[in-house]
Amino acid sequence: MNSFQMAWRSVIRKPVKSILLFFVVFMISLFFLSGMASRNASIATQNKTKQAVGAGFLIEANEANKRNRADEILAKKTEGEEGNFDGVNVEKIETNYGTSWRVSYDNSFQTVLINDMEKIAAVSGISEYNITTAVTAVNPVDFSRIEDDVDQSSDLLCVSLIGNKDMALDANVLSGNVTMKEGRMITEEDVDVCVISEELAAKNNLSVGNRIQFNDRRDIENGTVFGAEIVGIYRVQQKMTPVMSGDTYRSENMIFTDLGFPEKAEGSTSGALYEKAYFKVADVNQYDEIKKEIQKADIGWERYDLIDNNGNIDKMSKNFNDLENVSQILVIVVAGASLIILFLVFVFWMKGRVQEIGILLALGTPKIKILGQILLEASMIAAAALFLSFTAAPAASDITADYLVRQQVQKATEQNVLEEGKVAKNAEDSEETVTGVSVAVTPELMLYGWIGVALLVVISVGAAGILIARKNPKDIFSEIS
């Protein structure tokens, strides 16, 4: 009788013990795979303030990634040091309450990268694309803005510029809220042009063909003045939502310009601040296929959120708070607990077979061969358990990832409640609802799971076998008697 036959007979001779080991290995494998898969979960959220982007896709900078990159940069600087660190500005401020620190970002640090957007635009199926700057406050030089007859001391006393590569693809135009009253929209070929609101045109008696001027709001007296030709006058169905409070950001004071103009008028020394990019799909019937191709683009996806035409945002788990760290901890805890449980299971196994082991030792069977036989039996059971766990892993991983994400959402909600009224929030901040969590149990993860469980079984059998290996047949038979 060969070793495999002996192992199989031993497995079926003690069904309770075999089933126990099978169940333990099955659960260990499931937890391993679920934890590893959750690290790379794709999380779909929906932002309630996002307008549908039509038959296209919207790319925006991911705020969590921005904070993480800033934290990594700041962790490398000397404590108490001021200055600019790779686009992160640190400034010491003395107040009546003591010293405080102000952290801000250069445009170069937080902008959507043009090169990345061009790679997405090159994906087959994308017919047109647009890049939009962040709303930029600048000083109006030769005209008056729209403002209420109230105390303006807390306002910047500016107007706002929104630069576009192609104004026809701006979110305000796509939604149908902004339409042309006179003139035309801005195109990619335009330089130093603008489109103003009908209210601003009426107040200043401006028309298509006139020029208006702006300069840096932080240096009104000496800042270089830049002029832009009015090529169009727009009207709105509903007032555009301001990004911040104050007349600077009110709908009537929003001025659309070509993509490069806000950077000049602002007097930026750190480049342009591109806030988002929109990609129009040529064939709506290929929408899902094009989305998959976009996601394959060779860019740093951790920097961005990909928003589809329903306002859904696809995020990788490492951008969703600390889900990746939680999943890593889960894997470590599972490994530690599994080692202890398997060790106890094999101790139980060997205690129940102490007479058999004693007889084999008395017959001159080497201890290493006995342990090898037990390991072979354990491997047969573990292999069956692993195979079954691989079939159940996708469903289990989905449940695990969904639970971890929900916990993260609850944690974030509780933190927001604690910070209510203590932390200033951007007017664009809005609630994001998790609409789906998906994980992929890949062959690579299965291989890692198989290796991990195999190591645990080998280590556990070896550790439990020490209890037997250090005894001789006489000691074992004395225990039996």
N, C-alpha and C positions, 0 to 999 in steps of 0.2 A: 504494500500500500504506500503510495507516494505522499508527499507532504500536502498537496492540494486536496487529495481525498481525505486525509486525516483532518485537515482544517475544516472541510465541508461537513464531515460527520460530527465534529465537535460543535460546529455552529448550530446544527439542527438538533443536537442532543440536548442543548440547554436553550430552548426557545425564549424563555423569559429574559435571560441575560443578553441574548443576541438582540432581541427587540429593544431592550433598554439602550444598548450601545447604538443601534440603528437610529433610534429617536434622538439621542443626544447629538450624534454627528450630523443628522439632518438639520436640527435646529441651529447648530453652530455654523454650518455652511450657509444657511439662509441669512443669519445675522451678518456674517462676513460679507456676503455678496450685497446685501441691502446697504450696509454701511459704506462699502466702497463705491457702489453705484450712486448713492446719494451725494457723494462729493462732487459729481459732475452733472447733477440734475439740471434740467432746463425748466425754468420757472416762468410761466406766463402770467403776467399781471395786467390789470386794466386800470388806466388812469382816468378818473371820472371827468377831468377837464380836457382830455385830449379829444379834439374833433376827429371824425373819420377822415383819413387821408386819401380817400378815393382808391382808384385802382393803382396803388403804388405803396411804397414803403418809406418810412421816416426813420432817420438815424439821429439820435441825440446823445450827448455825453452822459455817461453814467455817473451820478453824483457820489455814490458809495466808492467807486473806483477812484474818483478825484480825491476824496478824503483819505483813502488808503495810501495813495501815492504821496500825498502831502505828509502823512504821518511817517512814512518811511524816510522821506527827505529830512524832516525835522529831527528824527531820532539820531541822525548822523552828525548834526551840528553840535557845537560846544554849548553847554548850558549858559544862558545869559547873553549869547551872541546875537547881534542884530545884523540885518542885511537881506540880500536876495540870495536864496538857495535854490538853484535850478528852477526858477519861476515862482518860488514861494517866498513872499516877502514877510519878514518878521520885524516888528517895530515896537520899541519900548515906549510906553506912555505913562507919564506921571500925572496922577489925579489926586483929588482931595482924600481919596480913600487908599492911596498908596500906588505902587507900581503895577501896571497891567501890561499885557502883551497883545498886540494886534497882528493877526495873520491874514494876509490877502494873497491873491493869485495874479500873476501876470497873464495877459492874453495868451501867450505862448504855452502856458501850462494847461489851460482849461479849454482851449479851442478844439473843435472837431478838425482832424487833420485832412488837408486837401488831398494828399497822396492816397489816403485810405478811401476817400470818397470817389476818387477817380477809378480806383480798382473796382469798386462796386458798380460804378456807372458803365464799366466795360463788360459787365456780365451780360450774356446773350439774353435778350428779352426786355432789357431796359431801353426805352425809346428816348427819354429825356430825363434830365435831372436838374435840381436847383440846390444852391447853398444859400443859407440865410444867416446873417450876422445876429449877434445878440442886440437887443435894444440899447442904443448908445445915446446918452445925454450929451448934447453940445450946446454951446451958447449961440443964440440967434443974433447976428450982427446988424443987419439992416432991415429988420422987420419985427413986428410984434406978434407974440404968441397969443393963444386963447387962454384966458384965465378968469377965475371967479374973483369977485370983489371982496376978498377976505385977506387976512394976514398971510403973507407968502414967505415969512421969515424962515420957515422950516422947509421950504421947497428949494430946489436947485436953480429955479428961474431959467430953465432951459427948455428946449424941444428935444424930441427923440427921433433918431434915425434908425431905419431898418434897411440894411443892404441886402440885395438879392442878385444872384447870377441871372435869374430869369423870373421877373416879377409875376408872370402868368402862373407860375407854380408855387407862389407864396401861399401859406396856409390860409391867410385871410381871403385871398382870391379864390382858391380852390373850394372853400366853404360857401362861396357866393355872397359873402358879407361885403366885400369890397368890389365895387364896379367903377368903371370909368365914366365920368361926366363929360370930360373934354380931353382931347389929346390921346396919348397912347401909353402903354405900359413900358417898363424898362426891359431891355434885352441884354444879352451877354456882350454885345459889341459896344454898348454905351459906356461912356466915361464922364464923370462929373455931371450927372443929371439927377433929377428928382421928380417925384410925383407927390403933390400936396393935397390936403383935404379941401373940400369946397368951403368950409368955414374959415380956414386960414387964408385961402385965396380972397374971400369976400372981405375979411377984416383988413387986409393989406392991399386990396385992389390989385391983386396979381393975376396974371393970365399966362397961358402957354407961351413960351418963348422968353419970358422974363427970367432973371437970375436972382437968386438969394444967396446969402453968405453966412458962414458959420466959423467958429473957432473953438479952441480948447476952453472948456468951462473953468478949468483950474488956473488959466492964465489969460484972462479976458483982455487985459491991457496989452500984453506983448505977444500973445499967441498968433501964429500965422493964420491969416484969413483965407478960407477956401470957398469958392463960389460954385454953384451948381445950377444948371439950366433947368427950368420947369418944362417937362415934356408932357405932363398930364395932370389932371385934377380929378381926384376920386371922391366918391360918396360911399357911405356905409348904410347897410340896412339896420344894423344895431351897433352901438358904440363898441369899439374893440376893448377887451378887458385889459386894464393897465397892469404892467408887471410890478409896479410899486405905487404907493400913494403919492399924491401931489399932482399939480397941473402939468408938470414936466412930462408925465407919462399918460396924460389923458388922450382919448382917441383923436380929438381934433388936432393935437400937436404931433401926431405920428407922421413922419415923412419918409416915404420909400425912396431909396437911392440905389445906384449901382453898387456892386459888391465891394469895391475898393474904397468908396468914399467915406464911410464912417470912421475907418482907421485914420485917414488923413485929418478929418475935421476934429476928431477926438485928440489928436496930437499924441497918438500911441507910440511908445518906444519899444513895445514888445510884440509887434505884429498885430494882425487882425484877430478878432474873436468871433469865429464862426460857431454858431449855436446849434444848427441842425442842417440836415440835407434831406431832400425829398427825391425819390426815384420813381418815375412813372413807368408803369408796365404797358408794353405794347399790346399784348393779347391777354385779356382778362381770364380767358379759359386756361391759361398756363400759369396762373397766379401762384399756385402752390409749388409748382416745379421751379419757378423763378426764385421763390423764397429760399428753397433748398440750395440753389446755386449761389445765391447771395451769401448764405451762411458759410459757404465753402471758401469765400474770398480770403486771401492771405493777408489779413489785417489783425491788429490787436483788438479782438472783439471784447476783451475785458473792459475797454474804455467806453463802450457804447451800449445803448439800448436800441433794439430793432423793433419798431412799432408797425404793426400791420394795419390794414384798412378798417379794422374794427376798433382801433385804439388799443389793441393788445400789445404788451411789451414782453419780448423774450429776453430773459436774463440768464446768465450762467450762475450757478449756485454761489461761486465765490464772490459775486457781486451782490448777493442777497444776505446782507449782514454777515454773520459768522457761521453760516451753514456748513461750509467746508471744514471748519475747525470742529464743529459739533460732530460731524460725520467721522472725522479722524479720531476723536475721543471715543465714539461708539465702537470703532474697529479695535482700538486698544483695549477697551473694557471687555469686549467680547473675547479677545485673545486671552487676556488674563483669567477671566472667569472660566473659559473653556478648558484651559490647561488644568485648573484645579478640579473641575468636574470630571474630566477624562481620567485624571490621576486616581480619583476616588473610585470611578467605575472599574478601572483595571485592578485596583487593590481588591475590590469586591470580587472581581473575576478570579483572581489568583487565590484569594482566601477560600473560595468555593472549590478550587481544584488542587488544594494543598496535598491531598492523598495521591492524586494522579502524578503530581510533580515529584513527590517523595519517592514513588515507585520508579519513575523514570531515572531519577538521580541514583537510586540504588542499583539500577541495571547498568549504570555507567554512562547514561546519556549526558553529554556536556550541557552545562547550564545555558550557554549561548544558543544551543540548538533548541532548547525548550522555549527560551524567550523569542527565538525566531519563529517557532511554530505559533506562539500566541500572537505575535505581530502579524503573521500571515492571516490568521483567523480574523483579527481586528481589521485588517486591510480589506478583506472580502466584504465584510459588513459595511465598512466605511465607503467602499466603492459604490455599493448599491444605494447607500444614503445620499452620497454626493450626486449620483445620476438623477435621483428623484428631486433633490433640492434645486438642480439646474432648471428643471421644468417649472418649478414653483417660484423660482427667484424673481422673474419679472413682476408678478403680481405682488409678492412680498416687498420688493424694492419700491414699487409705487406707493404702497401703504406706508412704508417707513419714511420715504422722502416727503410725502404729503404731511405726515404727522410732524416731522421736524420743521417743515416750512410753517405750518400752522402755529407751532410753538414760537417760531421767530416773529411771526406777525403779532401774536399776543404780547410777546416781550416788547416789541416796538411800540405797540399801542399803549401799554402800561407806562413806558418811558415817556411817551408824548403827553400822557396825563400828568405825570410828575413835573414835566417841564412847561406845562401850560402857563403862559404868562411870564415865564422866566427867560425864554429864548426867543429872539426875534426870528420870524420866518419870512421867506420870500413870498410875494403875492402869488407866485406861480406854483407854490407847493400845494399839493392836493393829495387826496387819499387814493392809494393804489390798492385794488382788490385782487387777490390771487385768484385766477380763473382756472389754473391747471398746473400740475407738476408732472413732468415725464422724466423717466430714467431709462437708460439703456444698459442691459446686462450683456456686455460684449464677450466674445470668446476670450479676449485678454483678461477680463475680470474673472471669468470662470477658471482660467489657468491659475491666476493668483489665488483664487479660493481653494482650488485643488491642492496647490503647493502648501498653503497655510494650514489646511486641515491635516494633510499628510505629516507635516512637521509636528503638529500638536499630538497626533497619534503616536508617532515614533518617540517623542520626548516623554509622553505619559507612560507608554509601555516600559520604556527604559527606566523611568523613575520608580514605577511600581515594582519592576523586576528586581531592583536592588534589595527589596525586602526579602525576596526569595534567594537571590544569588549569594547573599552573605551567610546563608544557613546551609548546614550539611544534612544528609538524609536522616541521621539519628535525631537531630533537633526537630525536624519536621514530623517524624513519626511520634516523637514524644508529645508534640502539640496535639496530634490526632488522638492519642490515647488519653 
